[in-house]
Amino acid sequence: MREKRGFWSRLEDIPREVLYGLLLIAFIIPMIKPIGFPVPVSPETQKWYDTIDKLPAGSVIMIDFGYSGGGEPELGPMAVAVYHHIFKRGGLKAIAMSTSIEGPLLWDKAMAEVNPSQYGAQYGVDYIHIGYIAGTETAMAAVGKDLRATTSTDYKGNPLDQYPIMEGIKDASSFDLLIVFTTGGDQSEGWVRQWVTPYKTPYLCSVLAMMKPTMLPYQKAGQIIALTSGAQAGEMEYLVKVPARGIKSADVMTLTHLLIVVYVIVGNIAYYGKKYSGG
Amino acid sequence: MSLLIRRQIPIALVFITALLIMMDYFLKLPPLDARGVSWTSPVVKDLQNWGVILTAFALGFGAVNLFILHSRHISRRTVKQWPFSVWLLLMIILFTVVGVSYGATSPEYSWLYNSSYFALSATVYSSLGFYMTSGIYRALRARNVDAVILLVTGGIALLKNAPAVAVNAPFVVSIDSWLNAIPTTSAMRGIMISAALGAIALGIRTMTGKETGFLGRLTEAEKGG
């Protein structure tokens, strides 16, 4: 015969379908009808924005599109917002490479979202992608030492020499800033070892929110100028004044995080209710 | 095969390569050229480019290996495996044919990637949120002091990452910043320094031939005791 369970016991064991269902509702409502919760701009995002904004005209930026498809929903909006900023600011050269094999495809996707032509930016003149370079840290070290010896073509297979943006670009010393979007710890930490330490390249790093604690020691040591997670994309979009996926997800994040806090409280009430009432 | 080929020569190669790369990273050994670049720099540049080429080759080699492994599963009709192996091989063939025919950056290849692999991997990663929610509901209980500390810090991190809460309750941001700056950074530094010391020890053992995993299958005598 089935044992009769008390209220607290049943509350403690709420079926996961109920938990998932409520979470799904908290996801869907703001996606359909944005609530418009305020988006705070953290000092880190502001520092990131200011670093790009204060670059002298003609500065060259190396951008690692090092994230995978799984991380795109988090890091993609941030990368798009940063490219908007670079093009809006003008006078900067953005040279991208990928330490992730999916990088070139995701870069294409991001560029379709940014639409650089709206800022008058041209491929090969203002921005370029030099392709996926295998070997992660070895690739970073090799590109830092001699870019042309590591790859002689862009991601489409066209010779780099035909692009004006590549004029005078030899090694890490040709770059004024390094920006990394990555889902991999090897990449985010590797750039510190292979570029920041030997060449003193200023470094902006954007990782998955769960990776941030790993990168904090580098930031506190001054090796990373600004460290953000993709979840802060809404802040960047607000600063760049190009609202998109990031700001939309800020409402979702507020609702879902609050719901999880409620889950924790209810779970604990159920736990103690069961403990002191005997079921 | 003689011990010289199976053990001594690979260890010597590893020792020399590792030594060159470390010398180039940490020291500026004379003679220097007109630009002040050490003689080790061009040597290490070549070694790094070999590394890039070998890694790219390994990707292709991995695909061939997958093909062989899953072909075996299909020919042996391995229970609960062979239909998935068929699907995997079909996908490898499809992506290879489209990639080779149209180019890996073509709209055709991008469409295939975006509508299959990208959508699936983003979905799988996002679905973790649901599992974590269920886990948090059932596991984050104030059972003892340790659990209370975890619960409170987790709660603060959750609230700080809710943008509207961070705006309306700035004290949550201040507490979260302190947690990140002091306890988290200290703990991560400890972990990183320990891991780095371990990596140095492993590196020295590998260079001196005490670690033989990279040499493949060796007998106890060949491992050197």
Interface residues (C-beta under 8 A of the other chain):
Chain A: E12 I14 R16 L19 Y20 L23 F37 P38 V39 P40 S42 S68 G69 G70 G71 E72 P73 I101 E102 P104 L105 L106 D108 K109 I133 A134 G135 T136 T138 A139 A141 A142 K145 D146 A149 T150 Y155 K156 G157 P198 A209 K212 P213 T214 L216 P217 K220 A231 G234 A250 M253 T254 T256 H257 L258 I260 V261 Y263 V264 V266 G267 N268 Y271 Y272
Chain B: Y25 S41 V44 K45 Q48 N49 G51 V52 L54 T55 A56 A58 L59 G103 A104 T105 Y109 S110 Y113 N114 Y117 F118 S121 A122 V124 Y125 S126 G129 F130 T133 S134 I136 Y137 R138 L140 R141 A142 R143 L151 G154 G155 L158 L159 N161 A162 P163 A164 V165 A166 V167 N168 V173 N180 A181 T184 T185 M188 R189 M192
